[in-house]
Amino acid sequence: MPVFCDVALPVPLDQNFTYAIDGVVPVVGARVLVPFSGQRLMGVVIRLHDDRLPEGVETKPVQQVLDSTAILNDELMRLAAWIAQYYVAPLGEVLRGMLPLAAEVKRHFVYRIAEPGRKVLYQGAEKGSSRRSKLSPEDQNREYAVLNYLEDGATAKASALRSATQANKALLDGMVKKKWLIREAVAEERDARRLERITVLVPETRLPKLNANQTTLLAELAAVGGRMKVADIRSLGVPDSTLGTLVKRNLVTIEEVPEDFYRSSTHPVGKKHTHEHPLNESQLEALSSIAISINKKEFKPHLLYGITGSGKTAVYFAAMQRVLDAGRASLLLVPEIGLTPAMSGQMYAAFGDSVALLHSQLTPDERAEQWHRIRRGEARIVVGTRSAVFAPIQNLGLIIVDEEHDSSYKQEETPRYHGRDVAVMRAKFLEVPIILGSATPSLESWSNAEKGRYGLIEMRQRVANRPMPAVELVDMRTEFQQTGQENLFSRQLLLETQATLDRGEQAIILLNRRGYSFVVMCRSCGDKIQCENCAISMTFHKQLNDDTSIAQPGERLQCHYCGFRRNVPKTCPTCQSEHLYYLGAGSQQGEERLQELFPNARIGRMDRDTVRGRMDMERLLARLHAGEINLLVGTQMIAKGHDIHGVTLVGVVGADFALGLPDFRAAERTFQLLTQVSGRAGRGDLPGKVLVQTYHPDHYAIQFAAAHDYPGFVAKELQYRRWMHYPPFAVLANIIIQSPKLEEATAWSATLGKWFERTRLDKIRILGPAAAPISRIKRIYRFHFVLKAEQRNALSQTLRAMLAFADAHEIPRRNLVVDVDAVHLM
């Protein structure tokens, strides 16, 4: 029997930790609670053994085994090991990201008395309290009360200490700082099942004498079939004590049952679901190519390039139905939470209770519930965002990545994996086909298709042979010359919008900036008002009237990186000038201007300020489908996946500003955004039109987007990438050195820079060190290196050698961010 187990813990260290097995023997892939650095952490067992430990090494025992069987099977453990190796990430942090089960572990702090605290307690009993303390006599008495409470050496929760001694958190923190108390983090197992209480009427019971409230409650129960949620009883207007009295008199009972899982209801009334439409010739050809791989049960990546409105979703559904008929399961990844309600609604209509959802806007209990449903095999269709790629699906037969080009698939914290690439590797490990679908595939995927690594399936016709929308460019330089004014909306866009509304049709205007104005500048000294935590200009937001969601006067500045807020100052913080100037327009200002220009329009706005939760998006889309909104303004959230047949006009305002960003993917992102938002027009029976306002009408990304020419854009962009040795012609990593102290970040960057200079690196180019484009975020200073290599093995070896050097020179691992295949370099 093994006596030790190696555990991967969620800490920024590239190593695993050995613990003694004391009692129940865990299995590989199970969760355990173990002591670590004064805390109690949850980790995953990765190995059982009885290897002899080095001389003098003592091991601590496992404190609790949470799972009797492996919570992660061999396939997922293998996938985790690959992610840790490929993305140069600690295995424990990878495994933590794979398990959405935080709800099953309750974390809290406990306190116990330390030896210095015990001495203070005894001295106080002999000599009295010290009057030299900066604390008030009352707080000093509370300190002694805390020490008295903990004198027996037992631990106590913070809540118990506060209740017994009236000590607040600041006082306890001070006692920890003085080393009178020891604070420890504790993790405990928790029941995460979502249960609701149901009142059940006891049948055929002889009724005693009742008062009016009791009669009302029993009558209501009888009227609704004898069962009612306890939470709904308050709406009857009876006191809470009434229910308790009826339970004591055995007239009703209380049952706990699983709470219903909320399902989306965004599908427009009267419109057929996707799976109810017969497939056209192009869709059938695409399905037949995929079906060959499904039938052979072989690993085969299919890049499904289909123009917007070509019916890719119908192909997904048909392929999943084939897999389901064969007794296997499917996984569908979507990039945004906003797309999940619409997609999941279609899934429920097609596949019923076989569907499970996984995304970050579920509550922790809901995520745990869905995860266990999948693991038990109750759900054979899984829909979710990036992290759903780790769903413990039984007998998986097909993986689909919708909008595979989307940058939302890249995780922006450790482990910094790319959901699309992890999905491809999972399909390879399982030997199942994978579909990567997009109207604007990433250049990496397109290059793989050109090299024959992926099969290319093309769908170049819209459903029902609907025409692509006509795209017209509006040169804003000419507009300024003719009007002499810097207007947010061009004259042509306003005329086309009015005509669209007059015809009873719907219009969408993309304004890809949040807030009202994104820069507040002093006209006297030229300084911008920046966030106190980040090296970024603060965005001006007007306060909202919650009843109408129409912008109202108010003054607030907000940082979109750290969330810091402040009022707009009356004078410039630098020179005290009163001449503050608002530059740039965001979606909030766009909404206000449109309300002034089109007072009779029913205007809605879709951005991160109006869509904060899953219900917000559903309500907004339902109003849009019902025609309650005929003019929608918003950020890129409006560009992805929405199928509103009444939209015939799309206006694009300021989408070309991204071309000026210091990012080699700027042209690709601009082309993708323009193509995706253009695809929202003309999806019904009426043709669509797109107006693109731009200051760069001759830029190739805008020209090719206007011509709906993705292959032409790819050929041009790949030429530049080849010249500059950027992906897909090289592999890339972004290394960020960060610290709250500028001198530390600078010194560490210089140390690593010297190592790169004197280390011979074959076929690897090093750019940096340099300040990151956003040099400070959340009070953390940031410097970075960009590494480009011809071979991935060479890049991986260099990164690991760099981390070993950093460890030897005491550069903390938590202060080094290694982003392999970086999508953003900001």
Sequence and secondary structure as in RCSB ss.txt:
>XXXX:A:sequence
MPVFCDVALPVPLDQNFTYAIDGVVPVVGARVLVPFSGQRLMGVVIRLHDDRLPEGVETKPVQQVLDSTAILNDE
LMRLAAWIAQYYVAPLGEVLRGMLPLAAEVKRHFVYRIAEPGRKVLYQGAEKGSSRRSKLSPEDQNREYAVLNYL
EDGATAKASALRSATQANKALLDGMVKKKWLIREAVAEERDARRLERITVLVPETRLPKLNANQTTLLAELAAVG
GRMKVADIRSLGVPDSTLGTLVKRNLVTIEEVPEDFYRSSTHPVGKKHTHEHPLNESQLEALSSIAISINKKEFK
PHLLYGITGSGKTAVYFAAMQRVLDAGRASLLLVPEIGLTPAMSGQMYAAFGDSVALLHSQLTPDERAEQWHRIR
RGEARIVVGTRSAVFAPIQNLGLIIVDEEHDSSYKQEETPRYHGRDVAVMRAKFLEVPIILGSATPSLESWSNAE
KGRYGLIEMRQRVANRPMPAVELVDMRTEFQQTGQENLFSRQLLLETQATLDRGEQAIILLNRRGYSFVVMCRSC
GDKIQCENCAISMTFHKQLNDDTSIAQPGERLQCHYCGFRRNVPKTCPTCQSEHLYYLGAGSQQGEERLQELFPN
ARIGRMDRDTVRGRMDMERLLARLHAGEINLLVGTQMIAKGHDIHGVTLVGVVGADFALGLPDFRAAERTFQLLT
QVSGRAGRGDLPGKVLVQTYHPDHYAIQFAAAHDYPGFVAKELQYRRWMHYPPFAVLANIIIQSPKLEEATAWSA
TLGKWFERTRLDKIRILGPAAAPISRIKRIYRFHFVLKAEQRNALSQTLRAMLAFADAHEIPRRNLVVDVDAVHL
M
>XXXX:A:secstr
   EEEEE SSS S  EEEE  SS   TT EEEEEETTEEEEEEEEEEE     TT    B  EE  SS SS HH
HHHHHHHHHHHTT  HHHHHHHH   GGGEEEEEEEEE HHHHHHHHHHHHH   TTSSS HHHHHHHHHHHHHT
TTS  EEHHHHHHHH   HHHHHHHHHTTSEEEEEEEEE     EEEEEEE TT       HHHHHHHHHHHHTT
SEEEHHHHGGGT  HHHHHHHHHTTSEEEEEEE        S TT   GGGS   HHHHHHHHHHHHHHHHT   
EEEEEE TTS HHHHHHHHHHHHHHTT EEEEE S GGGHHHHHHHHHHHHGGGEEEE TTS HHHHHHHHHHHH
TTS SEEEESGGGGG   TTEEEEEEETTT GGGB SSSS  BHHHHHHHHHHHHT  EEEEESS  HHHHHHHH
TTSSEEEEE S GGG    EEEEEEHHHHHHHHSS  SS HHHHHHHHHHHHTT EEEEEE   SSBSEEEETTT
  B B SSSSSB EEE  B TTT  B S  EEE TTT  EE   SS TTT  S EEEE   HHHHHHHHHHH TT
S EEEESTTT  SHHHHHHHHHHHHTTS SEEEESGGGGSS   TTEEEEEEESGGGGGGSS TTHHHHHHHHHH
HHHTTSS SSS  EEEEEES TT HHHHHHHTT HHHHHHHHHHHHHHHT TTSSEEEEEEEEESSHHHHHHHHH
HHHHHHHHS  TTEEEEEEEEEEEEEETTEEEEEEEEEESSHHHHHHHHHHHHHHHHHTT  GGGEEEEET S  
 
